[in-house]
Amino acid sequence: MAINTTFNAAAAAYGNASRLINQAAKPATDLTALAPSGGQNFAEILASQVQGVVDTGKTSDKMAMDMVNGKANVVDMVTALSETEIAIESMVTIRDRVISAYEEIMRMPI
């Protein structure tokens, strides 16, 4: 039973990592898919994504503490840390692209 649970956790982590990488590769299509017509604005979407990264970090911290206390599996802890790392890398990529777009707009002649 523990082996099956570990496999399911690893498969779920791989699926989440794949989804995050695809979102980072195509942010324009994913952002428009998230925003309903006339609903959320960019700031709300960005705030919810940042909150998701924070929540992922909290989950990793909890998993690490459970590991120290002997309540968690090593594979689960490594999976949680990998998910957090991918989420942070995705946010950094988005930040870099926003800054690059801003700099390009500032270089445009009026």
C-alpha positions in Angstrom: 0.0 0.0 0.0 2.8 2.5 0.8 4.5 1.8 -2.5 1.3 2.5 -4.4 0.8 5.8 -2.4 4.4 6.8 -3.1 3.9 6.1 -6.8 0.7 8.1 -6.9 2.4 11.0 -5.2 5.3 10.9 -7.6 2.9 10.7 -10.6 0.9 13.7 -9.2 4.1 15.7 -8.7 5.3 14.9 -12.2 1.9 16.0 -13.5 2.0 19.3 -11.5 5.6 20.0 -12.7 4.6 19.4 -16.3 1.6 21.7 -16.0 3.7 24.5 -14.4 6.4 24.2 -17.1 3.7 24.4 -19.8 2.3 27.5 -18.2 5.7 29.1 -18.0 6.3 28.3 -21.7 3.0 29.8 -22.8 1.9 32.5 -20.3 -0.3 34.5 -22.7 -2.6 31.6 -23.5 -2.8 30.5 -19.9 -3.5 34.0 -18.6 -6.4 34.5 -21.0 -7.7 31.1 -20.2 -7.8 32.0 -16.5 -9.6 35.3 -16.9 -13.3 35.1 -17.7 -14.6 37.7 -20.0 -15.2 40.8 -17.9 -14.0 39.1 -14.7 -10.6 39.1 -13.1 -8.0 41.6 -14.0 -4.2 40.9 -14.3 -3.5 42.0 -10.7 -6.0 39.5 -9.3 -4.6 36.7 -11.4 -1.0 37.6 -10.4 -2.0 37.8 -6.7 -3.7 34.4 -6.8 -0.6 32.8 -8.5 1.7 34.3 -5.9 -0.5 33.0 -3.1 -0.3 29.6 -4.7 3.5 29.7 -4.6 3.3 30.8 -0.9 0.9 27.9 -0.2 3.2 25.4 -1.9 6.1 26.7 0.2 4.1 26.3 3.4 3.2 22.7 2.4 6.9 22.0 1.8 7.8 23.4 5.2 5.2 21.3 6.9 6.4 18.2 5.0 10.0 18.9 6.1 8.9 19.3 9.7 7.0 16.1 9.5 10.1 14.4 8.1 12.2 15.6 11.0 9.6 14.3 13.4 9.5 10.9 11.6 5.9 11.3 10.3 6.6 11.7 6.6 8.2 9.7 3.9 11.4 10.9 2.2 9.9 10.7 -1.3 6.9 12.8 -0.2 9.2 15.5 1.2 11.4 15.6 -1.9 8.3 15.7 -4.1 7.0 18.7 -2.1 10.3 20.5 -2.3 10.5 19.9 -6.1 7.0 21.3 -6.5 8.0 24.4 -4.6 11.1 24.8 -6.6 9.3 24.6 -9.9 6.6 27.1 -8.7 9.3 29.6 -7.6 11.2 29.2 -10.9 7.9 29.7 -12.8 7.2 32.9 -10.9 10.8 34.2 -11.5 10.4 33.5 -15.2 7.1 35.4 -15.3 8.7 38.3 -13.4 11.7 38.4 -15.8 9.3 38.5 -18.8 7.2 41.3 -17.3 10.4 43.3 -16.6 11.7 42.7 -20.1 8.3 43.8 -21.6 8.3 46.9 -19.5 11.9 47.8 -20.5 11.0 47.2 -24.2 8.0 49.5 -23.9 10.2 52.2 -22.3 12.6 52.0 -25.2 9.8 52.6 -27.8 9.9 56.1 -29.4 6.9 58.2 -28.8 
